[in-house]
Amino acid sequence: MPIYEYRCMDCRKKFDLLRPMSQSTEPTECP
């Protein structure tokens, strides 16, 4: 599974998640 980099739109924090490619565009919560 690839690691994707995301940015929270509320706090602007960057975080990485290990997710399947099929979930790469699904919403995620800020950790």
Distance bins in CASP14 RR format, pairs under 12 A and 6 or more apart:
PFRMAT RR
TARGET T0000
AUTHOR 0000-0000-0000
RMODE 2
METHOD distances of the structure
MODEL  1
1 16 0 0 0 0 0 1 0 0 0 0 0
1 17 0 0 0 0 1 0 0 0 0 0 0
1 18 1 0 1 0 0 0 0 0 0 0 0
1 19 1 0 0 1 0 0 0 0 0 0 0
1 20 1 0 1 0 0 0 0 0 0 0 0
1 21 1 0 0 1 0 0 0 0 0 0 0
1 22 0 0 0 0 1 0 0 0 0 0 0
1 23 0 0 0 0 1 0 0 0 0 0 0
1 24 0 0 0 0 1 0 0 0 0 0 0
2 16 0 0 0 0 0 1 0 0 0 0 0
2 17 0 0 0 0 1 0 0 0 0 0 0
2 18 1 0 0 1 0 0 0 0 0 0 0
2 19 1 0 0 1 0 0 0 0 0 0 0
2 20 0 0 0 0 1 0 0 0 0 0 0
2 21 1 0 0 1 0 0 0 0 0 0 0
2 22 0 0 0 0 0 1 0 0 0 0 0
2 23 0 0 0 0 0 1 0 0 0 0 0
2 24 1 0 0 1 0 0 0 0 0 0 0
3 15 0 0 0 0 0 1 0 0 0 0 0
3 16 1 0 1 0 0 0 0 0 0 0 0
3 17 1 0 0 1 0 0 0 0 0 0 0
3 18 1 0 1 0 0 0 0 0 0 0 0
3 19 0 0 0 0 1 0 0 0 0 0 0
3 20 0 0 0 0 0 1 0 0 0 0 0
3 21 0 0 0 0 0 1 0 0 0 0 0
3 24 0 0 0 0 0 1 0 0 0 0 0
4 14 0 0 0 0 0 1 0 0 0 0 0
4 15 0 0 0 0 1 0 0 0 0 0 0
4 16 1 0 0 1 0 0 0 0 0 0 0
4 17 1 0 1 0 0 0 0 0 0 0 0
4 18 1 0 0 1 0 0 0 0 0 0 0
4 19 1 0 1 0 0 0 0 0 0 0 0
4 20 0 0 0 0 0 1 0 0 0 0 0
4 21 0 0 0 0 1 0 0 0 0 0 0
4 22 0 0 0 0 0 1 0 0 0 0 0
4 23 0 0 0 0 1 0 0 0 0 0 0
4 24 1 0 1 0 0 0 0 0 0 0 0
4 25 0 0 0 0 1 0 0 0 0 0 0
4 26 0 0 0 0 0 1 0 0 0 0 0
4 28 0 0 0 0 1 0 0 0 0 0 0
5 13 0 0 0 0 0 1 0 0 0 0 0
5 14 1 0 0 1 0 0 0 0 0 0 0
5 15 1 0 0 1 0 0 0 0 0 0 0
5 16 1 0 1 0 0 0 0 0 0 0 0
5 17 0 0 0 0 1 0 0 0 0 0 0
5 18 0 0 0 0 0 1 0 0 0 0 0
5 19 0 0 0 0 0 1 0 0 0 0 0
5 24 0 0 0 0 0 1 0 0 0 0 0
5 28 0 0 0 0 0 1 0 0 0 0 0
6 12 0 0 0 0 0 1 0 0 0 0 0
6 13 0 0 0 0 1 0 0 0 0 0 0
6 14 1 0 0 1 0 0 0 0 0 0 0
6 15 1 0 1 0 0 0 0 0 0 0 0
6 16 1 0 0 1 0 0 0 0 0 0 0
6 17 1 0 0 1 0 0 0 0 0 0 0
6 18 0 0 0 0 0 1 0 0 0 0 0
6 19 0 0 0 0 1 0 0 0 0 0 0
6 23 0 0 0 0 0 1 0 0 0 0 0
6 24 0 0 0 0 1 0 0 0 0 0 0
6 25 0 0 0 0 0 1 0 0 0 0 0
6 26 0 0 0 0 0 1 0 0 0 0 0
6 27 0 0 0 0 1 0 0 0 0 0 0
6 28 1 0 0 1 0 0 0 0 0 0 0
6 29 0 0 0 0 1 0 0 0 0 0 0
6 30 0 0 0 0 1 0 0 0 0 0 0
6 31 0 0 0 0 1 0 0 0 0 0 0
7 13 1 0 0 1 0 0 0 0 0 0 0
7 14 1 0 1 0 0 0 0 0 0 0 0
7 15 1 0 0 1 0 0 0 0 0 0 0
7 16 0 0 0 0 0 1 0 0 0 0 0
7 17 0 0 0 0 0 1 0 0 0 0 0
7 28 0 0 0 0 0 1 0 0 0 0 0
7 30 0 0 0 0 1 0 0 0 0 0 0
8 14 1 0 0 1 0 0 0 0 0 0 0
8 15 1 0 0 1 0 0 0 0 0 0 0
8 17 0 0 0 0 0 1 0 0 0 0 0
8 27 0 0 0 0 0 1 0 0 0 0 0
8 28 0 0 0 0 1 0 0 0 0 0 0
8 29 0 0 0 0 1 0 0 0 0 0 0
8 30 1 1 0 0 0 0 0 0 0 0 0
8 31 0 0 0 0 1 0 0 0 0 0 0
9 27 0 0 0 0 0 1 0 0 0 0 0
9 28 0 0 0 0 0 1 0 0 0 0 0
9 29 0 0 0 0 0 1 0 0 0 0 0
9 30 0 0 0 0 1 0 0 0 0 0 0
10 29 0 0 0 0 0 1 0 0 0 0 0
10 30 1 0 0 1 0 0 0 0 0 0 0
11 29 0 0 0 0 0 1 0 0 0 0 0
11 30 1 0 0 1 0 0 0 0 0 0 0
11 31 0 0 0 0 0 1 0 0 0 0 0
12 30 0 0 0 0 1 0 0 0 0 0 0
13 29 0 0 0 0 0 1 0 0 0 0 0
13 30 1 0 0 1 0 0 0 0 0 0 0
13 31 0 0 0 0 1 0 0 0 0 0 0
14 30 0 0 0 0 1 0 0 0 0 0 0
14 31 0 0 0 0 0 1 0 0 0 0 0
15 28 0 0 0 0 1 0 0 0 0 0 0
15 29 0 0 0 0 1 0 0 0 0 0 0
15 30 1 0 0 1 0 0 0 0 0 0 0
15 31 1 0 1 0 0 0 0 0 0 0 0
16 28 0 0 0 0 0 1 0 0 0 0 0
16 31 0 0 0 0 1 0 0 0 0 0 0
17 23 0 0 0 0 1 0 0 0 0 0 0
17 24 0 0 0 0 1 0 0 0 0 0 0
17 26 0 0 0 0 0 1 0 0 0 0 0
17 27 0 0 0 0 0 1 0 0 0 0 0
17 28 1 0 0 1 0 0 0 0 0 0 0
17 29 0 0 0 0 0 1 0 0 0 0 0
17 30 0 0 0 0 0 1 0 0 0 0 0
17 31 0 0 0 0 1 0 0 0 0 0 0
18 24 0 0 0 0 0 1 0 0 0 0 0
18 28 0 0 0 0 0 1 0 0 0 0 0
19 25 0 0 0 0 1 0 0 0 0 0 0
19 26 0 0 0 0 1 0 0 0 0 0 0
19 27 0 0 0 0 0 1 0 0 0 0 0
19 28 1 0 0 1 0 0 0 0 0 0 0
20 26 0 0 0 0 1 0 0 0 0 0 0
END
